[in-house]
Amino acid sequence: MAEKTSDSLIVYHDVTNKKFQEEIYPRRRPAILRGIDIGPCRHKWTVDYLAHQGGEMEVKVHVSVHKQMDFITKNFVYRSLPFSTLVRRAAEEKHEDYFTSDYEVYYLRALGEDPRRDIADIHRQFPKLASDISIPPFFDEDKFFSSVFRIASKGLQLWTHYDIMDNMLIQVTGHKKVVLFSPQEACNLYLDGDKSAVLDIDNPDLIRFPKFAKACRIEGCLEPGDILFIPALWFHNVISKDFGIAVNVFWKHLQNDLYDGKDTYGNKDLIPAQRAMQIVDNAIKALENLPKEYRDFYARRLMLRIQSKTFKKDCGDKNCD
C-alpha cells in the first residue's frame, strides 16, 4: 500500500525487502518507509537510558546560537562534551550550563575514532546502543559504508546538501520535517561544493538567489520509527521539530573503485567527477586568457557541448538558463 502526502513525498507501509528492491529502489526517488520494525530502540532510547549507556565518553558536537546551521559560513563552533551531558543538554530548550548562550542548540554527527581514517559505525562507537536497533537488510552487507549516530536539539535545521551514496535515515525518536530537491535542481540551488548557499529555504532571499524560486521540492514529516530513503545526489534539508535521535546508514551502490578511498564521511565526489571538475577548472583558467567576447562565446560552446553529451534527456536546460 502506498499513499501520497499532501506535499508529494510518498509513504510506503510495511515494506518488505522484496518490495523495496523491486518497487521502491529502482525508482531512484526519496520515500518514507513506515511500519518497519527497527528494534527496541523505539522505546528504550530515552534521555536517561542514552545518558547511562553513553556515559562519560567524549564526543565532538556542533554548538550554535542559530537554529539554522550553516556549514559554509560556519555559524557554529565545535565543542567536546561527555556523551551523557550532551544528551541532557540537547533535550533541554534552556540551559543552566552552556558554552555561548542558554538557548544554544546542539548537533552530534558521530565520527570514527580517528575521523581522518576511521568511518562512523554505531557498532564500534556505540556498541551498547547498536544492539537496540535493527537495520533493515535493504542492501548487500558487502556494500555497507557507515552507520552514523545523530542527536539534534529541537528546532535545529541542517544545511541543504547531497551525499554521493544511497542512505537510509532511521528516525528513532522525535519528528523531523524533510525537504528534498532532485539532482536536476542543482542549477537552482547555488552550490558551494556539496552544499547550497540558500540557508533559509522557506523564506529565501530571492534578490541574492533568484533562481531558487524555480527549484521544485518534495516534503514530508518523519515520525518516530520512520525510515527515509534518500537516493544518492538528492539534496536534503532537515528540521528537527523536537529533540530527536536518528541513525543514517550509507552504502555503496556503485562499483567500489569509483569512490574516493580516503573519504571517511562519504561526501567526496566520485573520482571521475573529481577529475572532471579539475578539467573544468583548467578550462576556465585557459579561457581567462581570451578577450571578454571570445571568453563568453567559447564558454557557451563548452556548456552546450557538455549538455548535449551528458545531460539526461528528461532534464534539458530548463533550469539552467
Secondary structure, 3 states (H helix, E strand, C coil): CEEECCCECEEEECCCHHHHHHHHHHHCCCEEEECCCCCCHHHHCCHHHHHHHHCCCEEEEEEECCCECCCCCCCCEEEEEEHHHHHHHHCCCCCCCCCCCCCCEEEEECCCCCCCCCCCEHHHHCHHHHCCCCCCCCCCHHHEEEEEEEEECCCCEEEEECCCCEEEEEEEECCEEEEEECHHHHHHCCEECCEECCCCCCCCCCCCCHHHHHCCEEEEEECCCCEEEECCCCEEEEEECCCEEEEEEEECCCCHHHCCCCCCCCCCCCHHHHHHHHHHHHHHHHHCCCCHHHHHHHHHHHHHHHHHHHCCCCCCCCCCC
